[in-house]
Amino acid sequence: MKINELTEKVIGCAIEVHKVLGPGLLESTYEQCFARELSLSAINFKIQVGLPVEYKGVYLDCGYRIDMLIEERLILELKSVEEVVNIHKAQLLTYMKLAKIKVGLLINFNVKLLKNGIERFML
């Protein structure tokens, strides 16, 4: 499956979760329900993937975690916040660089219409 096709399917899953739950819940709730929706759609994923930092030839565990890694080629950063700010975007871009993944989605579930809470990033 091509990356655009994959992102479309993943966004469809996010929209379904938002349709059922609506805004206002904890990020962890959306993450678990999103995981269930991805499973139902036969999309491979991992939750809370540790992301070490490579520094001068050594990998260091600095506590970074990718919310969701989809098919080993798409990073999802999930939020449930009043407003997405630049640090949220920087966080996703940094994770993408560290993981050497070219495409990421920042999804904020705390919006009335989910299409207004999704941003796609590419390196």
C-alpha positions as MATLAB code, in Angstrom:
seq = 'MKINELTEKVIGCAIEVHKVLGPGLLESTYEQCFARELSLSAINFKIQVGLPVEYKGVYLDCGYRIDMLIEERLILELKSVEEVVNIHKAQLLTYMKLAKIKVGLLINFNVKLLKNGIERFML';
ca = [
       0.000    0.000    0.000;
       1.317    3.441   -0.929;
       1.869    6.010    1.818;
      -0.981    8.276    0.626;
      -3.353    5.328    0.667;
      -2.152    4.380    4.143;
      -2.587    7.898    5.520;
      -6.114    8.034    4.061;
      -7.044    4.765    5.770;
      -5.541    5.914    9.065;
      -7.379    9.250    8.865;
     -10.589    7.320    8.194;
      -9.978    5.328   11.384;
      -9.366    8.549   13.334;
     -12.588   10.047   11.999;
     -14.517    6.955   13.073;
     -13.097    7.166   16.605;
     -13.972   10.863   16.792;
     -17.498   10.207   15.463;
     -18.113    7.676   18.227;
     -16.392    9.475   21.112;
     -16.471   13.173   20.237;
     -14.053   15.710   21.748;
     -13.114   16.208   25.393;
     -11.615   12.897   26.523;
      -8.082   12.045   27.589;
      -5.445   11.370   24.947;
      -4.964    7.860   26.345;
      -8.640    7.062   25.678;
      -8.357    8.098   22.057;
      -5.127    6.120   21.716;
      -6.726    2.893   22.942;
      -9.872    3.326   20.848;
      -7.787    4.273   17.819;
      -5.748    1.104   18.311;
      -8.959   -0.919   18.280;
     -10.119    0.810   15.087;
      -6.764    0.178   13.379;
      -7.000   -3.499   14.350;
     -10.494   -3.733   12.889;
      -9.102   -2.228    9.668;
      -6.202   -4.732    9.565;
      -3.584   -1.972    9.796;
      -0.361   -2.953   11.558;
       0.730   -0.607   14.334;
       2.659   -0.269   17.569;
       1.737    1.918   20.533;
       4.139    3.952   22.684;
       7.284    2.964   20.821;
      10.496    3.886   22.602;
      12.670    6.249   20.586;
      16.324    6.415   21.600;
      18.511    9.359   20.693;
      21.700    8.548   18.803;
      24.523   10.682   20.127;
      28.085   10.213   18.901;
      27.579    6.562   18.051;
      25.650    5.604   21.182;
      21.898    5.143   21.503;
      20.547    6.783   24.655;
      17.142    6.177   26.189;
      15.945    9.702   26.915;
      12.321    8.746   27.535;
      10.913    9.706   24.138;
       7.932    7.695   22.917;
       6.132    7.666   19.589;
       2.388    7.546   20.280;
       1.727    5.256   17.318;
       3.941    3.805   14.613;
       1.891    2.614   11.648;
       3.298   -0.079    9.360;
       6.844    1.028   10.306;
       6.512    4.100    8.019;
       4.025    6.554    9.482;
       4.238    8.290   12.870;
       1.124    9.498   14.649;
       1.290   12.083   17.393;
      -2.044   12.141   19.189;
      -3.295   15.116   21.163;
      -6.403   16.149   23.021;
      -5.670   19.809   23.614;
      -7.484   23.118   23.338;
      -5.039   24.325   20.699;
      -2.147   22.761   18.813;
       0.925   24.949   19.265;
       4.312   24.988   17.569;
       5.953   22.746   20.194;
       3.515   19.937   19.282;
       4.534   20.249   15.633;
       8.226   20.390   16.550;
       7.817   17.269   18.677;
       6.405   15.277   15.764;
       9.058   16.539   13.345;
      11.806   15.624   15.822;
      10.387   12.123   16.259;
      10.245   11.732   12.494;
      13.912   12.768   12.158;
      15.086   10.521   14.994;
      13.133    7.532   13.653;
      14.045    8.278   10.017;
      10.353    8.193    9.061;
       9.349   10.613    6.310;
       5.612   11.037    7.025;
       3.737   11.923   10.194;
       0.263   12.932   11.263;
      -0.538   15.220   14.163;
      -4.100   14.460   15.254;
      -5.878   16.593   17.842;
      -9.115   14.913   18.941;
     -10.277   17.901   20.990;
     -12.035   19.643   18.082;
     -15.636   19.723   16.842;
     -14.716   18.510   13.349;
     -11.740   16.177   13.229;
     -10.687   17.345    9.761;
      -9.739   20.623   11.511;
      -7.533   18.699   13.950;
      -5.348   16.777   11.483;
      -2.056   17.980   10.046;
       0.251   15.980    7.807;
       4.016   16.490    7.901;
       6.721   15.302    5.517;
      10.494   15.408    5.736;
];
